[in-house]
């Protein structure tokens, strides 16, 4: 699959969180997230491994019992089933891959 969506395809996931899925296959999915300053993603878990890369902005992750500050160029991998959350300190853009495929994120 090859895609080039420009600015199309975003949908509101939560207040302050816009997402679009840019590519997917049988076993994985790649999404882009726009997160507004001040947004808090509450602690949660899911069975999907979540690997991400920060394009711009500043966020603080809580992964399990640890906290990490993410700046542009930061990358992470959160194993499936691990409780995590995010506090968005600046408007941020991140790209994340999920495996297995998150069907609820399909366009």
Beta strands, then each sheet from edge to edge (+ up, - down):
strand 1: 11-14
strand 2: 17-24
strand 3: 28-35
strand 4: 40-44
strand 5: 49-63
strand 6: 66-71
strand 7: 75-78
strand 8: 84-99
sheet 1: 1+ 2- 3+ 8- 4+
sheet 2: 1+ 2- 3+ 8- 5+ 6-
sheet 3: 1+ 2- 3+ 8- 5+ 7-
end
